[in-house]
Amino acid sequence: TDILNDWKNYQIRINGVIYTLPMRYQDISLATGFTIKDVYLNTLLEPNHYTSTNLYKDGKLALYIDIINNEKENIKYIDSMVTRVTQTKYQVS
């Protein structure tokens, strides 16, 4: 199945499964098993801000993601929306 690649229906394929972005961090983490490091679990993201972070699986770097806070108050990274996913073959952790 081809994936969509436009601004209204941006899709990615991870391990053969198609996901539509943006999606909640918690949803992509539960679906893939990729997580941020524990040190960032309580890190806050200010309203209307975005940042980049890394997702790991089995202690190895798996994906780079951009997350955004569209809420009116600070939220934890784990409560943010994932807007971009980039895969790397290099281990930088």
C-alpha positions as CSV (number, residue, x, y, z in Angstrom):
1,T,0.0,0.0,0.0
2,D,1.3,3.4,-0.9
3,I,1.4,6.1,1.8
4,L,0.1,9.5,1.4
5,N,2.5,12.5,1.3
6,D,0.6,15.7,1.5
7,W,0.0,18.3,4.1
8,K,-3.5,17.2,5.0
9,N,-2.7,13.5,5.1
10,Y,0.9,13.0,6.0
11,Q,1.7,9.3,6.6
12,I,4.7,7.4,7.6
13,R,5.5,3.7,7.6
14,I,7.3,2.2,10.6
15,N,8.0,-1.6,10.6
16,G,5.4,-2.0,7.9
17,V,2.6,-0.2,9.8
18,I,1.2,3.1,8.4
19,Y,0.6,6.0,10.8
20,T,-0.9,9.4,10.0
21,L,0.7,12.5,11.5
22,P,0.3,14.5,13.6
23,M,-0.4,11.9,16.3
24,R,-0.1,11.9,20.1
25,Y,3.3,10.9,21.4
26,Q,1.7,8.3,23.7
27,D,-0.1,6.7,20.7
28,I,3.1,6.2,18.6
29,S,5.0,5.1,21.7
30,L,2.4,2.4,22.6
31,A,2.1,1.3,19.0
32,T,5.8,1.0,18.2
33,G,7.5,0.4,21.6
34,F,9.8,3.4,21.0
35,T,10.1,5.8,24.0
36,I,11.9,8.9,25.1
37,K,14.6,8.5,27.7
38,D,13.3,8.5,31.3
39,V,15.1,11.8,32.1
40,Y,12.6,13.6,29.7
41,L,9.4,12.0,31.0
42,N,8.6,15.1,33.0
43,T,10.1,17.7,30.8
44,L,7.7,20.5,29.9
45,L,7.0,22.1,26.5
46,E,5.6,25.6,26.5
47,P,2.4,26.5,24.7
48,N,2.8,27.0,20.9
49,H,6.3,25.7,21.0
50,Y,8.0,22.7,19.4
51,T,11.2,20.8,19.8
52,S,13.0,17.7,18.5
53,T,13.8,14.7,20.6
54,N,14.8,11.1,20.2
55,L,13.0,7.8,20.6
56,Y,14.7,4.7,21.7
57,K,14.0,1.0,21.6
58,D,16.0,-1.5,23.7
59,G,18.4,1.4,24.7
60,K,19.3,2.1,21.0
61,L,18.4,5.2,19.1
62,A,15.6,4.4,16.7
63,L,13.9,7.6,15.6
64,Y,14.1,11.4,15.7
65,I,10.8,13.2,16.2
66,D,9.5,16.7,16.3
67,I,6.8,17.4,18.9
68,I,4.5,20.4,19.4
69,N,2.4,21.8,22.1
70,N,-0.8,23.3,20.7
71,E,-2.3,23.7,24.2
72,K,-2.7,26.9,26.2
73,E,-0.5,25.7,29.1
74,N,2.7,23.8,29.6
75,I,2.5,20.1,28.9
76,K,4.9,17.2,29.3
77,Y,6.7,15.9,26.2
78,I,4.7,12.7,26.6
79,D,1.5,14.6,26.2
80,S,2.6,16.4,23.0
81,M,1.8,15.8,19.3
82,V,4.3,14.2,17.0
83,T,4.6,16.2,13.8
84,R,7.6,14.7,12.1
85,V,9.5,11.4,12.2
86,T,13.0,10.8,10.9
87,Q,14.8,7.4,10.9
88,T,18.5,7.0,11.2
89,K,20.8,4.1,10.7
90,Y,23.5,5.7,12.9
91,Q,23.8,5.2,16.6
92,V,24.5,8.6,18.3
93,S,23.4,7.7,21.9
